[in-house]
Amino acid sequence: MTELQLGTGEVLSPVQADASVVRQQVEELLGSIREHETRLTSSYAQLGSALVRVQENHYWREWGYASWGSYIDFVCRQIGRRRAQAYNIFSTAQRLLPSVSEDDLTLVGISKAMELSRYVKQSGLRVPQHLLDLAKLEETTVEQLHAAVFEELHEKCDEKGKWWNDWGFYILPDEKQEILDAVKLTMKIDTSITPEQHDHVIRKEVVLLWAREFQSTYAAEASEL
């Protein structure tokens, strides 16, 4: 195996040299993410690509880490994210790189990449070119890409309406307004549900209240059927 001579006289094998380049790249990305010097979504996508190289080539061993998991823990500490989030960034890049270039992955950013990754995971296929092209458009939102992936997977529930990401289904404008009006009415009746709560908490409490009301109204009648 050919060795590389550094100016200091130190000799590095090609594996060590590549590991050194990747380590510098990862550490620069970690610093960039910490300091918000670049767009986070692109930085996370680049980080995912770099982590794939670290994992595939076992560079974490070159750097003195006892395991891949311990290196991920180091990454988590650097960017202030949980382990599951770091693994999600890594697995998204790992799933996409066979069919999406590193440059394209950086261009679409991690949020859109996760939507494309969901397509690959559920279909077992490569990312279709038209979905990648849609993701690469700056004006395409994550919600729009989510809907496109959903349709590609033949999971669209209704040909009419738009995807309502908050609730997870397609809906027509008048249907959406009907639900929103019902939510407002529910919050007036149950004052424990307040606008200050997170949206997902409000949705959960509203749906639970609807379910309990329906149960109390119709449970006895249904038991006689």
Buried (B, 14 or more C-beta within 10 A) or exposed (E): EEEEEEEEEEEBEEEBBBBBEBBEBBEBBBEBBEEEEEEBBBBBBBBBBBBBBBBEBBBBBBBEBEEBEEBBBBBBEBBEBEEEBBBBBBBBBBBBBEBBEBEBBBBBBBBBBBBBBBBBEEBEEBBBEEBBEBBBEEEBEBBBBBBBBBBBEEEBEEEEBEBBEEEEBBBEEEBBEEBEEEBEEBBEEEEEBEEEBEEEEBBEBBEEBEEEEEEEEEEEEEEEE
